[in-house]
Amino acid sequence: NISPILQPLLWTPETPYLYRVETTLFNCKTKSIVDQSNHHTGFRWFHFESNKGFYLNGKPYKLRGICRHQDQKPIGVALTDEMHRRDMKLMKEMGANFIRISHYPQDDAIIEMCDKLGMLAWEEIPVIDIVPDTPGYGDNCERSLREMIRQHYNHPSIIIWGYMNEILLVTQRKYKTENELKPVIERTLALANRLEQVLKEEDSTRISAMAFHGSNSYNETGLSQITDIVGWNLYQGWYGGDVTGFEKFLAEQHRNYPAHPMIVSEYGAGSDRRLHTLAPRAFDFSIEYQQKYLEHYLPVLEETPYVCGGTHWNFIDFSSALRDESMPRINNKGLVYADRTPKDVYYYYKAAWRSDIPVLHIASRDWTRRSGVQQEGKPVMLPVKVYSNCPEVELFIDGTSVGKKKTENFTALFEVPFLRKEPFLSAHATYQGKPVTDGLRVGFTPIPDRLDKTNLNGLELAVNVGSHCFFTSDESHLTWVPDQPYTPGSWGHLGGKEAGTQTEIGLTTDGPLFQTLRNGLEGYRFDVPQGVYEVELLFTDIYRRNSSTAYLLGRERQQENRENAFRITINGKTVEDALSPCRTSGYFRALRKKYIVDNDTDHLEIKFHARSGNSFLNGIKIRHRN
């Protein structure tokens, strides 16, 4: 028996109405039930337009999405069903309505929650980077695609099937000449056409997609003509270029290929909560740059009508075996940490995407141990950001108002005077006539601009040499402050140029501290009173050529082969005659050297004299010994 549904309630992310379908196999002769199954379905229709984006049930609809890996420290991919459901609830709480299940079919618990919570889905098989000349490879891809579609065909949440991700990325890096490239491109095109035909045979009601990296080669080779829509994985302002290249690339693609509906299938920037800066730069892995980057990208996605939507890469900080960077073997582009604690920037998305509830979040949970260089008697002015969907925010520190700010791009930024060691920040706003508040206590350690007997007691002045970032060690909780040039009466570096690497540093868990340095350094000087001091110097020789991973997408390493050795003097006394960090500890390995100095002058001056190659320094710390 079939029961007609004449006026079905439509399935949408806001109203994910589901109907239960009961199927019974009945033996007419024996009048017995042979088998029975139940599943849920929903009623919805959709389409994509190249100029106007995505439509759901006949209405324009922006796809606000997230990519998601099935991964969690320390258990890898062996997640339980409740872990999957927790992830989906976190995405929904943020306001997402779309998920790219990348780059492989994931547990059925994910698809079930997509249906029940109301999350549109793009699911794909793992055909990634290059199509190898391997017997049976195409057959395996076809079998995987058919199995994925057949297993999840009845789920109303799925609107897109995908089958290739950045398929020319490794291809173009591995094969340089036209003769080498041609057979690989032909092989790739043949497989793509084969999979597209299989996809349409299995399911003509849904849309096909591939995800491309930011190269026009996908258009030139004809790959972009195969699927119904194209996805672009774009990282302008991260792996190279400027963030404004994002909207320029999209506009160029739409201008040159106006019939292609587009999704931004990946975008993102890495962040490491140990790193903070007042002057964020691309690829510094500071929390602040990730925020700056995403605060630029999201409005472009929201306000560009021909872009159907976007899926941020990635929901979590996940394991990535080939990566070094600030957190070895971790891709830290997540909006939440590996343990699913939301980063502050998660609440930027929530403020932008949730209009049904108030959002007010002091974006300093990622920066609860603050520091800053303090001039005598004056507070240290540090930025405090608040994410909110309220029209105006007032911020207080220890009960004193810092002022009111209109929110722009769901953000209010305040310059806040820090003086006490544990100030309390509170934000106040009004949402639909009702008061909303948020509060947070932070730690603050001032670092004196001028060092004297009144402020040296108990002070460890640690400098992240060659870096514009604060670095706070997970182990010691000591904050290393950004480098600064020497000025009389204060402290800082003498000469040299900033340099760095993203290669993993051995013999330390404080990798980022050793990944930046000042090269060609003449010295470091601290104007201090007489007394006994502990001086600690940090070194890592990064000047050995190292292979680059394909996923840096244009940001190449620039190490050179050489050995560096130098003499070190402190207040004119030689403490190292010919220190060679690479000989002492090896390349890309941390080295710490500590010296006790009985200072009878008004300064500590550490000088570096190159014996071979250049002198360099990664970090310096001084401590007055009473």
N, C-alpha and C positions, 0 to 999 in steps of 0.2 A: 504494500500500500504506500502511496506517495501522498503526503499532506502538502497541499499548495500553500505558499506564503505570499499573500497578495500584496501586502504593504510592509515589506521588511524594514526593520530598523537598520540604518546603514552603519557599517563599521568604519570608524575613524580613530585616530590617536586620542581624541578627546572623548569619544563615545565608542569604545571597542566592544560593540554588541556581538555576541557569539550565539550561534544556533547549534544544537546538538543533532548530528545526523546518525541515526541508528540503522545499520545494515544487517539484515538477517538472511542467511542462506537456508532455505527450507526444502526438505525432501517431501515432495507431494505424495509419493507412494506410501512412505511410512508415516507421514504427517509428523515428522520430527525436525527439530532444529539441528542442522549440520554445523553451522558456525554463526557467530555473531560478532560484530565490531561496532565501536562508537568513535566518532571524532567530531571535533567542532569545526565550524566554518563561519564565515562572515560574508556580508554582502557589501561590496564596494566596487567602484570602477575608477580608472585613472588613465591619464595620458600625459605625454610630454610634448611641449611645443618649443621650438628653437628660439623664438623671440620672447615668449611669455613664461617659460619655465614649466613647472609641474602642476597638474590639476588632479584633485581628488574629488570624486563624486560631482564633477562638473565645476568645482570652485578652485581658484588659484590657491596654491599651498606651497609654502617654503619648506624644503626638507632640511631639518636642523639635526645634524647627525654626528655620530661618533663611530670610529673604527674600534674594533675590539679584538685583542688577542686572548686566548684561553691560557692564562699564565698567572701564577702567584708564588711568590717566595714563601717558604722554601720547598714547595712541593711540585714546582714545574707546572705541567699541563694537567696533572691528575686532580682536577677540581671536582668537588662533590656537587650534586644538583643544587643544594642550598647556596653554595658559593655563586653558581651561575645566576640563580634567582636574585641574590643580593646585588650583583653587578647590574642587572637589568633595572632593579628598583632605584639604584643610585643614578643611573642615566635618566630614568623617567623623572626622578626628583629634581634633577638639574633642568628639565624642560625639553630634553631631546625627544624627537618624534621619529627618528630614523637611525638605523644602525647598518653599517657595512660590516658583515661578518667576515673578517679578513684574517688570513688569506686562504681559508679552508673551512669546510662545513664543521660546525661545532655541535656540542651536545644538544640533544632534542629539548632539554630544559630551556635552552635559549629561545628556540622557535616557539615553544609553548608560551613563554612569558611575553614574547613579541605579540602574539595573538591576544593574550589576556590583558596586558598593560596598554596596548595600543602603540606599537613601535613598528613602523614600516621597515622593511628589510631588503638588503642586497646581500645575497649569498653567492659564494664563488668557490671554484676548485683551485688548488694550488699549482697553477702553471705560471712560473715566476722567472724573470731575469733573462732566460735564454731557452730556445728550443733545441735540445741536443740531438745529434745524429745517432740516436740510440734505437736499436730494433725494439719494436713494441711500445715505444713511448706514446705515440699517437693513439694506439689502441687503449692504453691505460687511461689516457686523458678522456677519451670518449666514454669509457666505462664509468669513470668517476663522475662525469657530468650527468650521464643517464641515471646513475644511482642517486645522486643528490636531488635531481628533479623529481624522481619517482617517490623518494622518501618524504619529501616536504611539499609535494604538489598541492595538498589540500589546505595549506596554511594561508589564510587571507593576508597575513602581514607581509608576505613575500611579494615584492613587485618587480625585482630585478634578479636575473641570473647572470653571473659573471664567470669568466674563464681565463683571463690573462692579466698579470700585473707587471708593469714596467718591463715588458718582454724584450725591449731593445736596449735596456740599460747595460747589462753585461755584454750583450752582443756587440754593441758599438765600442766597448772598451777592449774587448778581446780581439776583435777583427778590425784591422785598421784600413786595409786596402779594399778597393772595389771588388777585386777578384775573390778575396776572402769573404767579404760581406754577402755577396750576391747569393750563394747557395743557402746561407743561413736565413736571409730575408725570405727567399722563396719557400723554404721549409716552414718558416713562421706563418707566412700567408696561407700556405696550404692547410696547416693545422687550424688556423683561425677560421677559415672558411668551412672546414670540416666540422668543427665544434659548433659554429653558428647554425649549420644545417641540422645537426643533431638536436640542438636546443629548440629549434622551431618545430622539429618533428615531435619532441616530447611535450612541448608546451608553447602553443601559439598565442596564449593569452597574456604572457608576461614579456618584459622588456629585456633585451640582451645588452651587456656592457663589458668594456675592457677599461682598465685603468692604465694611463700612460704617464711616464715621467715627462718633465717639461721640455720636450724636444719636438720640433716640427717634423721630425723624421716619420712619425706615425701618420702624418698626412701625406708626406712625400712617397711613402711606400704603399699607401692605400689601406693600411690597417684600420684607419679611422673610418673608412667607408663601410666596414663590414657589420658593425653592431648598430643597434637602434640608437643608443646614446654613447657618449664618450665621457670618461672620467679623467680628470687631470690631477696628478700628484704634484703640487706646487709648493716650493720652499724658498721663494725669493725673499732675501733678507735673512736667510739662515745659512744655507750652503753656499751662498754667493749673492751678489747684487744687493739691491735695496728693497724694502718692503713694498714700495710703490710699484715695483716690477710686477707684483701680483695682479693688480687691476689692469695694468698695461698688457700683460700677456692675455688675459681673458678678453679684453677688448679687441686685440689683434686677431685672436682665434675666431671671435664672433664676426668680425668684419670680413675675414678671408673665407670662413666656412659657415655662412649664416644658417645653413640647413641642419647643422649639428646641435641637437640638445646637449647641454653640458652640465656635468656635476663636478665639483672640486672633490675628488675622491680621497685626497690626503692634503694636509697642511699642518704645520706644527713647528715648535722650537723646543729644545731641551732646557731643563732647569734642574738645579741641584740646590737643595735648601741650605747647604753650607755656604753658598756664594751669594753675596748681595752687593749692590753697587748703587751709587748716586748718579752714575753716568753709564747706563746700559749700552752694550755693544753686541753686535751679532756674534754668535758662537762663543760668548763668554760663559754660558751656562748659568748665568745669574737668574734668580727668580724674577728680577725686574725686567730682564729682556724678554723672557717668555711672555710676561704680561703685556709689555709694549707691543710685541709682535702680534699677539692674538687680538689685542684691542684695535689693531689696524685691520686685520683680516676679516673679523666677524662683521663689521659694518658693511664691508664690500660685498660679502655674501648676502647679507640681508637686503641691501639696497639695489643690487644689480638684477633687474627683472629677468634677463635671459639666462642667468645662472639658476639652475633648478634647486640648488642647495649645496651643502658641503658636509663632509664627514671628517672631523678632526682626527689627526693621527697623534696619539693613540689615547684610548680611555685611561690606560694604566701605564706606569713605568714597568716595562717588561724585559725579560731576558733576551739578550741578543749576542750570540756567541762571538761574532766578529768585531764587536765594538770595543774601543778603548775609551776615549773621551774622559769626562770628569768622573764617571762611574763605570769602571770596566765591566764589560759584558751586560750592561744595562742600557736600553734605550729609554732615556728619561724625559720623553716628550709628553708624558701623561698629564691628564687633568687631576688624577688622583695618584697617590703613591702606590707601591706594590702591595702594601697592606690595606689599601682602599681608603686610607685617610685622604679626604679631599685637600688639594692644594688651594691656596687662596683664589687662584684664577678660576677654579670651578664655580665660584660664586659670581664671577663676572658673567659667565654663561647663564647661570641661574637668574641673575638680575635681568639679563637681556631676554630670556626665553620664558620666564614665568610672570605673567601679568595677573594671575589669579590669587597670588599670595604676596605678602610683603617680603622683600629681601633687603637686609641691612647687615653688612659684614665688614668688620674692620680687617683689612687685608694685611694682617701682620702675624697670623698664626705661623707662617713660614719664616718669620723673622722675630722670634721672641727674645733672642739674645742680641741686643744691639750695642753698638759702640760708635765712637766718633771722636775726632780730635777737638779738644776743648781749649779755647782761649781763656785766660785767667778771669774768673768771676762771671763768665758769660755762659748761657746755656748752649748746648749743641743743637742746631736746627737740623732735623731729619724729616724726610717725607713720610707721611702716613696716608695710605690710600683706603678709601671706603668704597665698596661695591654696593650699589643699591638701585632698586627700581622706584624709589621715592623721589619726588622732585627736588628736595633740598635736604641737606644733612648738616647737623651741627656737631662738632667734635670737641670733646673735653679731655684735658689731661689733669689728673688729680683734682677734678672738680672745677677747674678753670677753663672757660670756653676759649677755644682757639679761633672760633669764628664759624660762620655759616657759609656753605658752598652749594650752588646749584649743581645738580648732577648733569654731567655731559658724557654721553656714551656710557651711561650707567656707572659713572665713576665720579668721585669727589676726592681731590687731592689736597692735602693740607701740609703746610710746613709747621712742624711742631717743636717747641722748645723742650729738650730733654735735659734734666739736671739731676733728679733723684735717681737712686739705683734701681728702684722698682716702681716706676710710675704706673698709674691705672688709666687706661684709655677708655672712653665711653663715647658712643655715637648715638645721636637722637634724631629721629625723623618722624614724619607723619604720613601714614598710608591710608588713603580714603577716610580721612578725618580721625583716625585712631593712632595713638602714639606707638612708636616702635623704637626699641633700644638694642644696643649690643655693647658688650664690655670685654676688656682684655687687659690683663696685667703682663707687662713685659719687663725684662731685665735690661739694665743699661750700665755700661762700663765706660766712663770717660777716659780718654787718653790725653794727657797734658800736651799742649803745644810747646810749652817751655818747661823743662825739667829742673826742679830744685829740691831742696831738702824737705819741703812741705808736702810734696806729692810723690816722692819716690818710694816711700815705705809700702811694701807689698805689691808694687806695680811690676807687671811683666809687660814691657813694651815690645810687641811682636809685629813685625812688618811683613806684609805679603809683597815682597820685592818684585818689581816688574809687572804688577797687576793693579788695576783700578778697583778691584773687588775686596770687600771684607770676606774673610774665610773663617768659619767657626768649626773647629774640630769636633767631630762626634765623640771622640774618646776623652779629650781633656776639657772640652767646652771653652777652650781659650780662643779668643777672636784675634786674628791677625788682620791689622788694618791696611788699607790701600797704601801703596807707595806714594811718596811725595818728594819733590826736590828740596835740597837743603837750603834753609835761609838762616842767617846769623841769629843766634839765640835760640834756635829750635833744633830740628833734626831732619835728616833726609838723605837722599842719594846724591852723589857727585858724578855726573856724566852717565854715559851708557844709554842703550836703547832697549825698549821693551821687546821681548821675544817670548815664544812659547811653543808648546806642542800639545797634541791631544792623545799622544801615545801613553799607554798605561805605565805608571811608575812603580817599580818594585820596591820591596822592603819598607813599605809605608801604607797606612790606610788613609793618609791625608793627601791623596793624589793631586788634587787641584793646587795645593800649596807648592808642590814641586814642579808643576807643569808650566808655570810662568817664571820668568827671570829677567834680569837686566844684564844685557850683553855688552861687553866692552866697558865694563864699569871701572871708574877710577877709584871710587871709594864710597864709604858711608860715614856720616858724622852725626854725633849727638853732643850737643852742648849741655854738659852735666857738671855738678859739683864734684869735688874730690871724694874718693872713697873706693871701696872694693866692689867690682862689678863682674857679673857673669855675662859673657858675650857668646851667643850661640849663632853659628852660621849654617845655612842650609844650602845644599848643592845637589843638582842633578845634571849630568852632561847629556843634552838632548841632540848633540850634533853628530848623529850617525844616521845615514839614510835609512828610512823605514818604509815598507810598502804601504800603500794606501788602500783602504777598503773601498769597494765599489759604491757603497751607500753614502759616501761623502758628497757625491753628486757635483763635483767640480771644485770642492775646497781641498786642494792637494796639500800634502805636507811639503815642507821646504827645508828639511834638514840637509846638512852637508857633512862630508866625511873629514874629520880632523880630530886631533887630540889637543885638548886645552890643558895647560899647566901654568900656574902662577904663584908668585910669592905674595904672602899676606903679612902686612905689618899692622900692629895696633899701637897707636901713639909712637910710631917710629921703631918699635921693637918687632923683629921678625918672629912670627909664630908658626909660619909654614914657609919653607924655603922654595919648594916646587910642588905644590899640591896639584895632583891630577885626579879629579873626581872619578873619571872613567876608569883609571887604573886602580883606584882605591876600592870602589864599589861596583864598577861596571856602568855601561851606558843605561840610561833610563832607570837608574836605581838611586834611591834617596841616600844622602850622606849628611850627617849632622856632625859638626865640630864645635866643641865647647872650650872656652878659654876663661881663666880667672885673671882679671886685670886689676892691679893696684894702681888706681889713677891718682896722680898728684898734680893734675892740670885741671883746666876748666872744660875739658872736652874728652870724648872718645872718638878717635878717628881711625877707621879701619881702611887701609889702603890695599889695592890690588895691583900687582906688577906682572904683566904677562911674560912668561918664559917661552911659551909656544902657543899658537892660536890666540884666543882671547880670554880675558878674565870674565867671570860672570858670577852672579849671586841670585839664589832663588828666594831666600828668606833670611831675616835677621831678628834676633831677640836679645834684649838686654834686661838685666835684673840687678838692682842694687842689693848687695849683700850687707846687712847690718853688722 
